[in-house]
Amino acid sequence: MRKIQSFFLALIVIPVLAFAQQLPTPPALAAKSWLLIESGSGQELASQAADERLEPASLTKLMTAYLTFSALKQGTLKIDQMIQVSERAWKSQGSRMFIQVNTQVKVEDLIKGMIVQSGNDACVALAEAIAGNEDVFAQKMTQEAQRLGMKSTNFRNAAGMPDPEHYTTARDLATLAGALIRDFPEDYAKYYSIKEFRYNNITQPNRNRLLWLDPTVDGVKTGHTDAAGYCLISSAKRGPRRLLSVVLGAKSDSVRAQESLKLLNYGFQFYDSVQLYAKNDAVSSLPVWKGAEKAVKAGFTHDFTMAVPKGFGPRIKSELIPQQRLIAPITQGQVLGTLKVSVDGKPYGDFPVVAIDGVPAAGIFGRTIDTVRLWFN
């Protein structure tokens, strides 16, 4: 199942292949690298050097948060659990939430300190609670990145401290942010739009200026080092539609916010959103061989929403190309085929379609009958 999910996630970033002449030129940003994604389909709407390997700085903390939320979901970590602060966590350099050595801090406070205050000390404390030490946790971070389809990422620490072997790309960061929003929607909604947090009698504001500038922005994370420049992953939801932007290597805090908003506005202003299928709605029912059921529903495990140039929504057509000979067992989420989308007869994107429900293998009698039938097909 995890391999199937990795395959699906590796395919979600699909470039817009047609109608470039119908659109205004995407904005040129004052940054090293950027990427704008339509969350409902994974379409790439604008980009520059999106696959260039760069230092992520505190954007690293998205993976630390992802593994923290995973641990909470699995029950290996509790939201009200008290964590002992080690000397290593207390001595963390850079931005901090100012936890004190040999005291105990609630997990939820560490989460807020990591997300709102960008506390490096909070990240180390969480890493040690989850994996025993930060080095082992960094290995888990890289393993999870690979599972999510982040092909050009390697982590060496939990907070984003500079290291020549600690790197990623704008595209991989978009994959990570999208996975966090999709896999932990309640945690995302609860923590990432908090504007300030007070701990140890110190109140610190969220460094994401867009939370104050645009009420539709509900996250995600800032980052900065001298080498990385000023970075911002931002997400905005206007109506049912969500866009995700990644801006890396701006020259100042104000510039990264300004350029991120410019990119989000471009996507909302010049594209329409069209929902082709709702979550768990069947695109088609496909025949299954050697299964306890004779068919499996194929569709999407999320609302499948596409971005198209303004006015082109009614011209969309789609065709499901199934894989040949689906043989049970079929697992939920398994890729079953490809939805080919066209606009005015021109290719617009290919998207993986998955099993909405699983189909177990039939008994020996059913499998034998289908084996014989397959000889004649």
Secondary structure as GFF3:
##gff-version 3
##sequence-region A 1 377
A	DSSP	alpha_helix	2	10	.	.	.	ID=ss1
A	DSSP	beta_strand	14	15	.	.	.	ID=ss2
A	DSSP	three_ten_helix	20	22	.	.	.	ID=ss3
A	DSSP	beta_strand	33	38	.	.	.	ID=ss4
A	DSSP	beta_strand	43	48	.	.	.	ID=ss5
A	DSSP	three_ten_helix	57	60	.	.	.	ID=ss6
A	DSSP	alpha_helix	61	74	.	.	.	ID=ss7
A	DSSP	beta_strand	82	84	.	.	.	ID=ss8
A	DSSP	alpha_helix	87	90	.	.	.	ID=ss9
A	DSSP	beta_strand	104	106	.	.	.	ID=ss10
A	DSSP	alpha_helix	107	115	.	.	.	ID=ss11
A	DSSP	alpha_helix	120	131	.	.	.	ID=ss12
A	DSSP	alpha_helix	134	147	.	.	.	ID=ss13
A	DSSP	alpha_helix	170	183	.	.	.	ID=ss14
A	DSSP	alpha_helix	185	191	.	.	.	ID=ss15
A	DSSP	beta_strand	196	199	.	.	.	ID=ss16
A	DSSP	beta_strand	202	205	.	.	.	ID=ss17
A	DSSP	alpha_helix	210	213	.	.	.	ID=ss18
A	DSSP	beta_strand	217	225	.	.	.	ID=ss19
A	DSSP	beta_strand	229	238	.	.	.	ID=ss20
A	DSSP	beta_strand	241	250	.	.	.	ID=ss21
A	DSSP	alpha_helix	253	270	.	.	.	ID=ss22
A	DSSP	beta_strand	271	277	.	.	.	ID=ss23
A	DSSP	beta_strand	282	289	.	.	.	ID=ss24
A	DSSP	beta_strand	295	299	.	.	.	ID=ss25
A	DSSP	beta_strand	304	309	.	.	.	ID=ss26
A	DSSP	three_ten_helix	313	315	.	.	.	ID=ss27
A	DSSP	beta_strand	316	322	.	.	.	ID=ss28
A	DSSP	beta_strand	326	327	.	.	.	ID=ss29
A	DSSP	beta_strand	335	343	.	.	.	ID=ss30
A	DSSP	beta_strand	346	355	.	.	.	ID=ss31
A	DSSP	alpha_helix	364	375	.	.	.	ID=ss32
###
